[in-house]
């Protein structure tokens, strides 16, 4: 299960092993900028479409943070070996 989670996290961040903490941080910043829920506030006047976009952005933000934690732990584990 962890192998798939790691592969999914690397895919989300568009990274491949080996990667550096700087690359990870740059990708995280770019992804969070793209998916911040506030960006969707002025995209539509349709409340239903807005809430769909906002919910998707919240979900992606959560996935980004979970993937970041996993990849950070992977880097820390590799350093300790």
RADASUL-V951336 format. One record per run of one state. SS is the DSSP state (@ for helix, = for strand, . for the rest). FROM is the first residue (numbers start at 1). LEN is the number of residues. Records with the same first field share a line. If there is no record, write none. Layout:
SS=FROM-LEN + FROM-LEN
This chain:
.=1-1 + 14-7 + 36-1 + 41-6 + 81-1
@=2-12 + 21-15 + 37-4 + 47-34
